[in-house]
Amino acid sequence: MSPLDDQIDWSLTTWEGSRRAALRDWMKLTLTEKWTAVEEMADFARATIESRRRLGLPYIDPYTGERVSRAGGIREEALAPELP
């Protein structure tokens, strides 16, 4: 075991531990920082959709939930799980 192993919090390397750490970090942010982060995430999502649209790749319309197929802009019904 190396000296570096003593400095690693291995509980953060699981899915649950990573999620808890992310939530703790989010809770440390001020309201202004949180609002800025949400705006940046929305900008990134819009840029990603526009990029996929320009490249003719399918994407999910964020307003309708419909899957927009390739270049033709053909809208497909959103996939919903079938109930028994």
N, C-alpha and C positions, 0 to 999 in steps of 0.2 A: 504494500500500500504506500502510495506516495504522500508527501506532506499536503499536496493539493487536495487529496481526497477528504482530508479533515475539514476543509473550508467549504465544501459543497453541501448544500442542504438538499439531500436526495428526495425529501418529501415533495419538493417542487417539480420533480421530474415525471410525475404521474399526470394523467389527464386531470384528475380532480385537484391535485396540488397546484398545477399550473393555472387552472381556472380560479382557484381561491386567491392565488397571488395576483392574477390580473384584476380581480374584483377589488382586492385591497389597494392596488395601485390606482384604480379608477376612483375609489372613494377618497383618496388623498387629493384629488384635483379640485380646484375651485369651480364654482358654477360657470364662470367665464371660460375656463379651460375646457370644461366638458362641452359647452356650447360650441366652442371653436372646433373641437375634435369631431363633433357630430356634423358640423358644416363641411369639414374637410372630407369626412367619409361620404357625404352626399355628393360632393364635387367629384370625388374619385369614381363613385358609382355611375354618375352621369357621363363622365369621360370614358369609362369602360364600355358603356352601352353605345355611345357614339362611335367609338373605335370599332366595335364589333359590327355596327350597322354599316360603316364605311367599307369594311373588309368583306361584307356579305356573309357574315357568320350569324348563326341563330342567337337570340337573346330573349330574356323574359322582360316583357313590358312592365315596368314598376307600377304603373297606374291601373292596369287591367289584370295583370297576372297571366296574360296570354303569352304563349311561346310564339315569337316571330321567327319564321323560318328564314332560310338563306335569302340572297339578294332580292328576290321578288317581293319581299315584304309581306308574304303570305302569313296570315295569323292563324294559329291553331288553337283549339280549345285547350285551356289549362288542364293539366293532368290532375285529376282528383282521385283519391283512393276510393275504390268501390266498397260500399257497405254491404255486409252480408244480408 
